[in-house]
Amino acid sequence: MSVHESSRKGSFEKNIETRDAKASTSTLYLNFSFYKIDPKWRWLNDIGKEEAAKEFAMLIETARSKMKVETYSTMGLRKESEFMIWMISDTVEKMQILTSKIYSTVIGKYIDISELYLSAARPSAYSSSLIPSFMTDNKPMKYNVVYPFIKSREWYLLPFEDRKKMMDEHIAVGRKFPQIRLNTSYSFGLGDQDFMLAFETENLKDFQDLIVKLRETQVSRYVVKDTPMIVCVYKDVEAIIKSLG
């Protein structure tokens, strides 16, 4: 798990200070929007597609001056979507504005959101050293495996000391895979899931090995749901649009 202290104080880096309760003035919100393409898009002429790709790329680049936006391809990896836009912002309204502008583009007439997850950044209750990669200046890795996560109500009724002991085991397993970055965010009161997890890796086999090991920890007894697991490939948005056929 990567820990990187940012020296650049942009709109997102300032919010790293949220793990200090006294300095906390705002919260980071995360939006994972998965888009499905209408087959009619493939009938559009090549010049139209190229112009649409440039238009969409310019929109994303402009949005990046207001918040953090990363784009991923899911084509051929999930039937529900072709690409994912990951937004990280200090307000949900900025996410709504970008989504509205997406629908106003040419390609916006041919896409629809098939899955959407909302969450927020919070300090970990079990380890003060865990800083999500999205709160640093780390460049995105090749793959990002995104999935909602729900624990049973029995878990939250356990004494904190018992939960921490099991989480210490869980965290120790994760630290054996330093090549994988963990992005944990919290959906309580914001979405149907408890957490949103996003694991970044350069090698999917490494991630699979990590999941196998995590299945053997005591915390897994209290997992109600951790699907769908969606493999996302980091790509430039213009390349994503051009790949849609």
RODO-2510 file (C-alpha; in nm, 4 decimals, decimal comma):
residues 245
     n   res          X          Y          Z
     1     m     0,0000     0,0000     0,0000
     2     s     0,1499     0,3299    -0,1066
     3     v     0,1949     0,6212     0,1345
     4     h     0,3065     0,9461    -0,0267
     5     e     0,3084     1,2877     0,1339
     6     s     0,2148     1,5501    -0,1216
     7     s     0,4034     1,8781    -0,1290
     8     r     0,1682     2,0440    -0,3783
     9     k    -0,1297     2,2126    -0,2113
    10     g    -0,4005     2,1913    -0,4757
    11     s    -0,7714     2,1590    -0,4048
    12     f    -0,7371     1,7866    -0,3405
    13     e    -0,4034     1,7839    -0,1591
    14     k    -0,5332     2,0318     0,1001
    15     n    -0,7916     1,7759     0,2007
    16     i    -0,5237     1,5314     0,3137
    17     e    -0,5457     1,7284     0,6365
    18     t    -0,8902     1,5810     0,7001
    19     r    -0,7294     1,3043     0,9007
    20     d    -0,6554     1,5763     1,1575
    21     a    -0,9995     1,6434     1,3027
    22     k    -0,9089     1,9934     1,4129
    23     a    -0,7953     2,0904     1,0624
    24     s    -1,0845     1,9277     0,8841
    25     t    -1,3054     2,1791     0,7039
    26     s    -1,4318     1,9719     0,4112
    27     t    -1,4713     1,6175     0,2884
    28     l    -1,3705     1,4503    -0,0348
    29     y    -1,6488     1,2704    -0,2197
    30     l    -1,5902     0,9913    -0,4686
    31     n    -1,8075     0,8998    -0,7649
    32     f    -1,7572     0,5833    -0,9710
    33     s    -1,9735     0,6161    -1,2851
    34     f    -1,9855     0,3272    -1,5321
    35     y    -2,1171     0,3982    -1,8817
    36     k    -2,2793     0,1705    -2,1380
    37     i    -2,2657     0,2623    -2,5078
    38     d    -2,5695     0,2447    -2,7353
    39     p    -2,4955     0,0168    -3,0373
    40     k    -2,6235     0,3006    -3,2595
    41     w    -2,2939     0,4807    -3,1869
    42     r    -2,1135     0,2364    -3,4157
    43     w    -2,3176     0,3589    -3,7129
    44     l    -2,1847     0,7130    -3,6741
    45     n    -1,9312     0,8080    -3,9444
    46     d    -1,5616     0,8066    -3,8541
    47     i    -1,5211     1,1837    -3,8756
    48     g    -1,8125     1,2303    -3,6375
    49     k    -1,6630     0,9819    -3,3932
    50     e    -1,3238     1,1522    -3,4024
    51     e    -1,4739     1,4953    -3,3369
    52     a    -1,6878     1,3507    -3,0576
    53     a    -1,3798     1,1951    -2,8962
    54     k    -1,1955     1,5286    -2,9020
    55     e    -1,4981     1,7097    -2,7596
    56     f    -1,5262     1,4601    -2,4746
    57     a    -1,1520     1,4751    -2,4022
    58     m    -1,1638     1,8555    -2,3806
    59     l    -1,4544     1,8354    -2,1373
    60     i    -1,2672     1,5952    -1,9079
    61     e    -0,9538     1,8106    -1,9222
    62     t    -1,1540     2,1186    -1,8267
    63     a    -1,3212     1,9295    -1,5402
    64     r    -0,9761     1,8408    -1,4050
    65     s    -0,9223     2,2069    -1,3184
    66     k    -1,2148     2,1772    -1,0754
    67     m    -1,1679     1,8255    -0,9368
    68     k    -0,9784     1,5013    -0,9831
    69     v    -1,1035     1,2938    -1,2772
    70     e    -0,9597     0,9632    -1,4023
    71     t    -1,0871     0,7528    -1,6922
    72     y    -1,0804     0,3753    -1,7389
    73     s    -1,1874     0,1237    -2,0004
    74     t    -1,3990    -0,1767    -1,8988
    75     m    -1,4621    -0,2918    -2,2558
    76     g    -1,4699    -0,6701    -2,2863
    77     l    -1,4278    -0,7097    -1,9097
    78     r    -1,7860    -0,6500    -1,7935
    79     k    -2,1025    -0,6709    -2,0007
    80     e    -2,2640    -0,3850    -1,8069
    81     s    -2,0283    -0,1099    -1,9216
    82     e    -1,7567     0,0026    -2,1614
    83     f    -1,5845     0,2686    -1,9521
    84     m    -1,5706     0,4248    -1,6076
    85     i    -1,5178     0,7833    -1,4951
    86     w    -1,3791     0,8227    -1,1439
    87     m    -1,4495     1,1648    -0,9919
    88     i    -1,3057     1,2934    -0,6641
    89     s    -1,4332     1,6305    -0,5470
    90     d    -1,5004     1,8450    -0,2424
    91     t    -1,8685     1,8693    -0,3412
    92     v    -2,1196     1,6364    -0,5057
    93     e    -2,2555     1,9321    -0,7034
    94     k    -1,9376     1,9459    -0,9120
    95     m    -1,9971     1,5805    -0,9999
    96     q    -2,3499     1,6630    -1,1086
    97     i    -2,2267     1,9479    -1,3274
    98     l    -1,9748     1,7241    -1,5037
    99     t    -2,2357     1,4516    -1,5540
   100     s    -2,4764     1,7059    -1,7013
   101     k    -2,2089     1,8357    -1,9387
   102     i    -2,1239     1,4783    -2,0420
   103     y    -2,4818     1,4247    -2,1513
   104     s    -2,4697     1,7480    -2,3535
   105     t    -2,1838     1,6184    -2,5725
   106     v    -2,2282     1,4246    -2,8947
   107     i    -2,1350     1,0924    -2,7354
   108     g    -2,3563     1,1837    -2,4413
   109     k    -2,6522     1,1091    -2,6665
   110     y    -2,5289     0,7508    -2,7043
   111     i    -2,4352     0,6560    -2,3469
   112     d    -2,6105     0,5881    -2,0192
   113     i    -2,4887     0,5147    -1,6669
   114     s    -2,5211     0,1438    -1,5951
   115     e    -2,3731     0,1518    -1,2439
   116     l    -2,2945     0,4384    -1,0082
   117     y    -2,1392     0,4376    -0,6615
   118     l    -2,0981     0,7312    -0,4235
   119     s    -1,8706     0,7445    -0,1201
   120     a    -1,6601     0,9786     0,0934
   121     a    -1,3101     0,9839     0,2377
   122     r    -1,2742     0,9284     0,6120
   123     p    -0,9786     0,8441     0,8390
   124     s    -0,9453     0,4726     0,9133
   125     a    -1,0673     0,3746     1,2600
   126     y    -0,8097     0,0962     1,2738
   127     s    -0,4853     0,2465     1,1434
   128     s    -0,3795     0,6127     1,1334
   129     s    -0,1054     0,5275     0,8810
   130     l    -0,3456     0,4266     0,6040
   131     i    -0,3727     0,7069     0,3496
   132     p    -0,5699     0,6277     0,0313
   133     s    -0,3734     0,6674    -0,2895
   134     f    -0,6360     0,9038    -0,4302
   135     m    -0,5344     1,1566    -0,1635
   136     t    -0,1767     1,1682    -0,2941
   137     d    -0,0029     1,2740    -0,6144
   138     n     0,0514     0,9140    -0,7223
   139     k    -0,0103     0,8587    -1,0914
   140     p    -0,2805     0,6006    -1,1682
   141     m    -0,1607     0,2452    -1,2145
   142     k    -0,2497     0,0244    -1,5115
   143     y    -0,5433    -0,1532    -1,3471
   144     n    -0,8027    -0,0451    -1,0935
   145     v    -1,0349    -0,3109    -0,9502
   146     v    -1,3449    -0,1396    -0,8119
   147     y    -1,6153    -0,2970    -0,5991
   148     p    -1,8762    -0,2175    -0,3323
   149     f    -1,8288    -0,3822     0,0064
   150     i    -2,0855    -0,4613     0,2768
   151     k    -2,0209    -0,6033     0,6238
   152     s    -2,2835    -0,7658     0,8431
   153     r    -2,4564    -0,5763     1,1239
   154     e    -2,3046    -0,8307     1,3631
   155     w    -1,9617    -0,6886     1,2780
   156     y    -2,0540    -0,3403     1,3993
   157     l    -2,1980    -0,4793     1,7241
   158     l    -1,8681    -0,6462     1,8177
   159     p    -1,6483    -0,4667     2,0750
   160     f    -1,4041    -0,2313     1,9034
   161     e    -1,1067    -0,4195     2,0466
   162     d    -1,2243    -0,7422     1,8790
   163     r    -1,2792    -0,5681     1,5476
   164     k    -0,9390    -0,3996     1,5638
   165     k    -0,7658    -0,7296     1,6299
   166     m    -0,9224    -0,8820     1,3205
   167     m    -0,8531    -0,5709     1,1143
   168     d    -0,4880    -0,5749     1,2250
   169     e    -0,4658    -0,9228     1,0702
   170     h    -0,6423    -0,7966     0,7587
   171     i    -0,4101    -0,4960     0,7249
   172     a    -0,1016    -0,7122     0,7831
   173     v    -0,1979    -0,9272     0,4832
   174     g    -0,2344    -0,6168     0,2679
   175     r     0,1128    -0,4960     0,3673
   176     k     0,2593    -0,8124     0,2181
   177     f     0,1552    -0,6722    -0,1195
   178     p     0,3214    -0,3267    -0,1276
   179     q     0,2913    -0,3230    -0,5065
   180     i    -0,0860    -0,2837    -0,4716
   181     r    -0,2459     0,0462    -0,3715
   182     l    -0,5644     0,0419    -0,1681
   183     n    -0,8273     0,3135    -0,1967
   184     t    -1,0929     0,2730     0,0701
   185     s    -1,3834     0,5161     0,0918
   186     y    -1,7031     0,5137     0,2973
   187     s    -2,0617     0,5005     0,1694
   188     f    -2,2584     0,4956     0,4979
   189     g    -2,5659     0,7123     0,4450
   190     l    -2,4605     0,7921     0,0878
   191     g    -2,5052     0,4631    -0,0965
   192     d    -2,6361     0,1088    -0,0640
   193     q    -2,2935    -0,0294     0,0323
   194     d    -2,0806     0,0316     0,3432
   195     f    -1,7543     0,0968     0,1579
   196     m    -1,6180     0,1426    -0,1910
   197     l    -1,2872    -0,0300    -0,2559
   198     a    -1,0544     0,0471    -0,5440
   199     f    -0,7327    -0,1537    -0,5702
   200     e    -0,4684    -0,0216    -0,8095
   201     t    -0,2095    -0,2619    -0,9492
   202     e     0,0211    -0,3181    -1,2444
   203     n    -0,0456    -0,6906    -1,2355
   204     l    -0,3902    -0,8475    -1,1982
   205     k    -0,2378    -1,1763    -1,0798
   206     d    -0,0911    -0,9928    -0,7780
   207     f    -0,4356    -0,8586    -0,6950
   208     q    -0,5875    -1,2042    -0,7285
   209     d    -0,3235    -1,3435    -0,4912
   210     l    -0,4096    -1,0709    -0,2396
   211     i    -0,7816    -1,1498    -0,2537
   212     v    -0,7121    -1,5207    -0,1999
   213     k    -0,5162    -1,4355     0,1145
   214     l    -0,7795    -1,1912     0,2399
   215     r    -1,0444    -1,4622     0,2078
   216     e    -0,8532    -1,6535     0,4770
   217     t    -0,8678    -1,3760     0,7369
   218     q    -1,1207    -1,3614     1,0209
   219     v    -1,2792    -1,0443     0,8827
   220     s    -1,4103    -1,2438     0,5860
   221     r    -1,6616    -1,4096     0,8233
   222     y    -1,8474    -1,0800     0,8358
   223     v    -1,8525    -0,9956     0,4640
   224     v    -2,2066    -0,9867     0,3270
   225     k    -2,1270    -0,8675    -0,0238
   226     d    -1,8208    -0,7676    -0,2264
   227     t    -1,9573    -0,7727    -0,5797
   228     p    -1,9609    -0,6730    -0,8577
   229     m    -1,5818    -0,6718    -0,8881
   230     i    -1,5068    -0,4557    -1,1895
   231     v    -1,1646    -0,4617    -1,3547
   232     c    -1,0863    -0,1206    -1,5044
   233     v    -0,7928    -0,0435    -1,7361
   234     y    -0,6479     0,3084    -1,7110
   235     k    -0,6697     0,4845    -2,0482
   236     d    -0,6835     0,8300    -2,1992
   237     v    -1,0468     0,9247    -2,2516
   238     e    -0,9985     1,0003    -2,6219
   239     a    -0,8530     0,6524    -2,6758
   240     i    -1,1479     0,5027    -2,4870
   241     i    -1,4030     0,6759    -2,7089
   242     k    -1,2184     0,5783    -3,0276
   243     s    -1,2171     0,2150    -2,9133
   244     l    -1,5964     0,1958    -2,8871
   245     g    -1,6314     0,0931    -3,2527
***
